[in-house]
């Protein structure tokens, strides 16, 4: 989702490993893992990183090990292993928080843990972690980091029912991003995604559609049409097309979202079942009532089981554009 968490790993890695460049093999593994994380190849990330965190992990030093734990957490979170992801983030935070020149890496680990809290419905905890991350980014003049955290906080504020706070954080994100000489397209996509959700919540459906179209364009240009995060963007876009009474476009987007989710082995995710439920509504409008009823019933039952297992109280903001 993913994402401000994905957008900064290469930058984080460069800062974290600058003092240990003689260790070529671990560093090359981490660099490759960062690229794989950005492109959604999470199982490969775990395979690369876990050997570095075994019995010889002390040789890496806390800064590099902290980045490795953070990267492992991000991969495992996206693979649905939230318990191990939490343990990884907590290990990263413990290692990075007392290293003076690793403020950005520490902030990134806090932000990632905040994203996990949001996925589990712990929105106040997520808010606190993101606020602390934002403060840390600000303390070292990392405008892009501040903008990412502010965008995340906007989504959390929206989920907590405060549109005023959501607007405040989005304005802050735009201001900080304006101070970045060469903005990362992934950061711009995440900011547009947050703005889309806020526009949708306020009933500004055409404005929301314009924003999510920008997300799709930015991600497709950067990573191609099979990029894993596009599944959430097409889900949101399909939902908006449905509200705007364009069910032909809605069906096309929702089918594409389901295809991407299947290709990325996410057929047991909340987003997959929510997309199925939305697709059923579109089918019902087109007259396929029996197919729609079966699809909606099956997806709703599966979603209830998953919610019981994973995250009571999760909100739609946690499964949307992350």
C-alpha positions in Angstrom: 0.0 0.0 0.0 1.8 1.1 -0.2 2.9 3.7 -0.5 5.0 6.1 1.6 6.5 3.1 3.3 7.8 1.8 -0.1 8.8 5.2 -1.5 11.7 5.9 0.8 13.5 2.6 1.3 16.3 3.2 -1.2 17.0 6.6 0.3 16.9 5.1 3.8 19.3 2.4 2.8 21.9 4.8 1.4 21.9 6.8 4.6 22.0 3.8 6.9 24.8 1.9 5.2 27.2 4.8 4.3 29.6 3.9 7.1 29.9 0.2 6.4 30.4 0.1 2.6 33.2 -2.4 3.0 30.6 -5.2 3.6 29.7 -5.6 0.0 27.6 -8.8 0.2 25.1 -7.7 2.9 24.8 -4.2 1.3 24.2 -5.5 -2.2 21.5 -7.9 -0.7 19.8 -5.0 1.1 19.9 -2.8 -2.0 18.3 -5.5 -4.1 15.8 -6.1 -1.4 14.8 -2.4 -1.4 14.2 -2.5 -5.1 12.1 -5.7 -4.7 10.1 -4.2 -1.9 9.3 -1.2 -4.1 8.0 -3.4 -6.9 6.0 -5.7 -4.6 8.2 -8.8 -4.7 7.9 -9.4 -1.0 8.7 -13.1 -0.7 12.0 -12.5 -2.5 12.7 -9.7 0.0 12.2 -12.0 2.9 14.5 -14.6 1.4 17.2 -11.9 0.9 17.0 -10.2 4.2 16.4 -13.0 6.7 19.8 -14.6 6.3 21.4 -11.2 7.2 19.4 -11.2 10.5 20.5 -14.6 11.7 23.4 -15.5 13.9 25.8 -13.1 12.2 23.6 -10.1 12.4 25.8 -8.3 15.0 28.4 -7.9 12.3 26.1 -5.5 10.4 25.9 -2.9 13.2 22.7 -1.5 14.6 22.1 1.0 11.8 22.2 -1.5 8.9 20.5 -4.2 11.0 17.8 -1.7 11.9 17.1 -1.0 8.2 17.1 -4.7 7.5 14.5 -5.3 10.2 12.4 -2.5 8.9 12.6 -3.9 5.3 11.6 -7.4 6.6 8.6 -5.9 8.5 7.4 -4.1 5.4 7.6 -7.3 3.3 5.9 -9.4 5.9 3.1 -6.9 6.4 2.3 -6.9 2.7 2.4 -10.7 2.9 -0.2 -10.7 5.6 2.1 -11.8 8.5 1.3 -9.0 10.8 2.6 -10.5 14.0 6.1 -11.0 12.5 5.9 -7.6 10.8 5.2 -6.0 14.2 8.2 -7.8 15.8 10.4 -6.6 12.9 9.3 -3.0 13.2 9.8 -3.0 16.9 13.3 -4.5 16.5 14.1 -1.8 13.9 12.9 1.0 16.2 14.9 -0.4 19.2 18.1 -0.4 17.1 17.6 3.0 15.3 16.2 5.3 18.0 19.4 5.9 19.9 21.7 6.5 16.8 22.0 10.3 16.3 22.5 10.2 12.5 19.8 7.7 11.8 16.8 10.0 12.5 15.2 9.4 9.0 15.5 5.6 9.3 14.0 5.8 12.8 11.1 7.9 11.6 10.5 5.5 8.7 10.3 2.5 11.1 7.8 4.5 13.2 5.7 5.4 10.1 5.7 1.8 9.0 4.5 0.6 12.4 1.9 3.3 12.2 0.6 1.8 8.9 0.4 -1.6 10.5 -1.7 -0.2 13.4 -4.0 1.4 10.9 -4.5 -1.9 9.1 -5.4 -3.5 12.4 -7.9 -0.7 13.2 -5.8 0.9 15.9 -6.2 4.4 14.5 -5.2 6.4 17.6 -2.1 4.4 17.9 -1.4 4.9 14.2 -1.9 8.6 14.6 0.5 8.9 17.5 3.3 7.0 15.6 2.8 9.1 12.4 2.8 12.4 14.4 6.1 11.3 16.0 7.5 10.3 12.6 6.5 13.7 11.2 8.2 15.5 14.0 11.4 13.6 13.4 11.4 14.2 9.6 10.8 17.9 10.4 13.7 18.0 12.8 16.2 17.1 10.1 14.6 19.2 7.3 13.3 16.1 5.4 10.4 17.9 3.6 9.5 14.8 1.6 9.3 12.7 4.8 7.1 15.3 6.4 4.8 15.4 3.4 4.4 11.6 3.4 3.6 11.5 7.1 1.2 14.4 6.7 -0.6 12.6 3.9 -0.9 9.4 6.0 -2.2 11.5 8.9 -4.8 13.0 6.6 -6.2 9.5 5.9 -6.1 8.5 9.6 -7.9 11.7 10.5 -10.5 11.0 7.9 -11.0 7.5 9.4 -11.4 9.0 12.8 -14.1 11.3 11.5 -12.3 14.6 11.5 -12.5 16.1 8.0 -11.1 19.4 9.4 -7.9 17.6 10.6 -7.7 15.7 7.3 -7.8 19.0 5.4 -5.2 20.5 7.7 -2.8 17.6 7.2 -3.3 17.6 3.4 -2.5 21.3 3.3 0.6 20.6 5.3 1.6 17.8 2.9 1.2 20.1 -0.1 3.3 22.8 1.5 6.1 20.4 2.4 6.1 18.7 -1.0 6.3 22.2 -2.6 9.7 22.6 -0.9 11.1 19.4 -2.5 13.1 20.3 -5.6 12.4 17.1 -7.4 9.3 15.3 -5.9 9.2 11.6 -6.1 6.2 10.5 -8.3 5.3 7.9 -5.6 5.0 10.6 -3.0 2.8 12.6 -5.4 0.6 9.5 -6.0 0.2 8.9 -2.3 -0.8 12.5 -1.7 -3.3 12.4 -4.5 -4.7 9.2 -3.1 -5.3 10.8 0.3 -7.0 13.7 -1.4 -9.2 11.3 -3.4 -10.4 9.7 -0.2 -11.2 13.1 1.3 -13.0 14.3 -1.8 -15.0 11.1 -1.8 -16.0 11.4 1.8 -17.3 14.9 1.1 -19.3 13.8 -1.9 -17.0 15.5 -4.4 -17.1 12.4 -6.6 -15.8 13.9 -9.9 -12.9 15.6 -8.0 -12.1 12.3 -6.3 -12.2 10.6 -9.7 -9.7 13.1 -11.1 -7.4 12.5 -8.2 -7.4 8.7 -8.5 -6.9 9.0 -12.2 -3.7 10.9 -11.4 -2.7 8.1 -9.0 -3.2 5.5 -11.8 -1.2 7.6 -14.2 1.7 8.2 -11.8 2.0 4.5 -10.7 1.6 3.2 -14.2 4.2 5.5 -15.6 6.7 4.6 -12.8 6.1 0.9 -12.6 3.9 -0.3 -15.5 0.3 -1.6 -15.6 0.9 -4.6 -13.4 2.1 -2.7 -10.4 0.7 -4.3 -7.3 -0.6 -1.1 -5.7 -2.8 -0.4 -8.7 -5.3 -2.9 -7.4 -6.3 -0.5 -4.7 -6.4 2.4 -7.1 -8.7 0.5 -9.6 -10.9 -0.6 -6.7 -11.4 3.1 -5.6 -11.9 4.2 -9.2 -14.4 1.5 -9.9 -16.3 2.5 -6.7 -16.4 6.1 -7.9 -17.5 5.1 -11.4 -20.4 3.2 -9.8 -21.4 6.2 -7.7 -21.3 8.4 -10.9 -23.5 5.8 -12.6 -21.0 4.6 -15.1 -21.3 0.9 -14.4 -19.5 -0.2 -17.6 -16.4 1.6 -16.5 -16.8 0.4 -12.9 -17.0 -3.2 -14.0 -13.9 -2.8 -16.1 -11.9 -1.3 -13.2 -13.1 -3.8 -10.7 -12.3 -6.8 -12.9 -8.8 -5.3 -13.4 -8.4 -4.9 -9.6 -9.4 -8.5 -9.0 -6.9 -9.7 -11.7 -4.0 -7.8 -10.1 -5.0 -9.1 -6.7 -5.1 -12.7 -8.0 -1.7 -12.2 -9.8 -0.2 -11.1 -6.5 -1.7 -13.9 -4.4 -4.0 -11.6 -2.5 -7.2 -13.6 -3.0 -7.6 -13.9 0.8 -7.2 -10.2 1.5 -9.8 -7.6 2.7 -9.3 -5.7 -0.5 -10.1 -8.7 -2.6 -13.4 -9.4 -0.8 -14.4 -5.7 -0.8 -13.7 -5.5 -4.5 -15.9 -8.6 -5.0 -18.7 -7.0 -3.0 -18.5 -3.8 -5.0 -18.4 -5.8 -8.3 -21.6 -7.6 -7.2 -23.3 -4.3 -6.8 -22.3 -3.4 -10.3 -23.5 -6.8 -11.7 -26.9 -6.3 -9.9 -27.3 -3.0 -11.6 -26.7 -4.7 -15.0 -29.5 -7.2 -14.3 -27.3 -10.2 -13.3 -29.0 -10.5 -9.9 -28.4 -14.2 -9.3 -24.7 -14.0 -10.0 -24.5 -10.8 -7.9 -26.2 -12.3 -4.9 -24.0 -15.4 -4.9 -20.8 -13.3 -5.3 -21.8 -10.8 -2.6 -22.9 -13.5 -0.1 -19.7 -15.5 -0.6 -17.4 -12.4 -0.3 -19.3 -11.0 2.7 -19.0 -14.3 4.6 -15.3 -14.5 3.7 -14.7 -10.9 4.8 -16.4 -11.5 8.1 -14.2 -14.5 8.8 -11.1 -12.6 7.9 -12.1 -9.6 10.1 -12.7 -12.0 13.0 -9.2 -13.5 12.5 -7.3 -10.3 11.8 -8.7 -6.9 12.7 -11.9 -6.1 14.4 -12.8 -2.5 13.8 -10.7 -2.0 10.7 -11.9 0.9 8.5 -12.2 1.3 4.8 -9.4 3.7 4.8 -7.0 1.0 5.8 -7.7 -1.1 2.7 -8.0 1.7 0.2 -5.0 3.6 -1.2 -2.2 3.1 1.4 
